[in-house]
Amino acid sequence: MPKRKQYRADLTPREWDVAEHIAKAFQLHEIADKLCISKNTVETHMSAITQKWGLVSKGYAGRVAIARIVMGHDPVPMEGG
């Protein structure tokens, strides 16, 4: 598996920002609010991240994979689910 530095190099700076927020278990609307972008833009970045990193899912499995790459561990569980 490539090192974290290589994964980061594969993304634009904004995609990395989104990946970090996903890894911290923020929901898409929360990421949009924090980064002052639309939810659709967050979804577009997430699609780009999953495609560039060869991930199959944008759901919870995708979030876990992103967290493992970005932070080296599983994401914090989301409230209520």
Buried (B, 14 or more C-beta within 10 A) or exposed (E): EEEEEEBBEBBEEBBBBBBBBBBBBBBBEBBBEBBEBEBEBBBBBBEBBBEBBEBEEBEEEBBBBBBBBBBEEEBEEEEEE
